[in-house]
Amino acid sequence: MSGQEVTWIQVPKPTFDLVGVLVSSLSLTGILAGVALALGIGLGIALIRRRDREVERALTQPLSLHLEAPRS
């Protein structure tokens, strides 16, 4: 062991950034909640419009009791 040399490298002590983890997690959660809210509003508007069109279509058709025999 007389011919070997040992080199020491000083490494800083690792630290855990809890605030950074919390802020990034909350920002990701906020973005996902915003996307879900936008998709929900869009889907709700689409469903309301579709229902309104069906109601308008039903009001413009003549009234019928639909008594005709089913076709085979």
N, C-alpha and C positions, 0 to 999 in steps of 0.2 A: 504494500500500500504506500510505499514511499514515493513512487513516481506519479501518482494520481493527484490531480488538483480538483478541489471542490469549489464550484462557483455558486454563490448565494445571490438570489434575486429577491428584492424586497417587493412584496405584493400588498396593495392596500387591503385592509379588512373589508369584506363584502358587507353591504348594507341593504336592507329591505325598505323600499320606498312605498310604504302603506298608503300615503296620500295619493301618490301617482296611480296606484292600482285602483283605489276607490274612485278617483276622478275619471279615469278611463272607463271603468265599469259603468258608472252612472251616465256618462256621455253616450256610450253604446246603448244602454237601456233607453235613454231618452230618444235616440235616433230610431230605434226599433219601435218604440211606442208611437212616435210620430208617423212612421210608415204604416203601422197597423191602423191608426186613427184615419189617415188619408184613404186607405183601402176600404175601411168600413164605411166612411162617408160616401165614397164613390159607389160602392155596392148598394148602399141604402138608396141613394138617388136613382140608380139604375132600376132597382126593384119597384120603387114608387112610380117612376115613369112608365114602366111596363104595365103595372096594374092600372094606371090611369088610362093608358091606351086601350086596354081590354075593356074597361068600363065604357069608354066612349064608343068603341066598336059595338058593344052590346046595346047601347042606347040608340044607335043609328039603325040597327037591324029591326025588322018588323017583329012584333010580339008573336010568340008562338008557344003552344003548349007541348009541342014536340010529341004529338000523338001518332005519328006515322009509324008503321011497322018497321022493325029493324031489317036491314037488307042482309041477305045471306049470300 
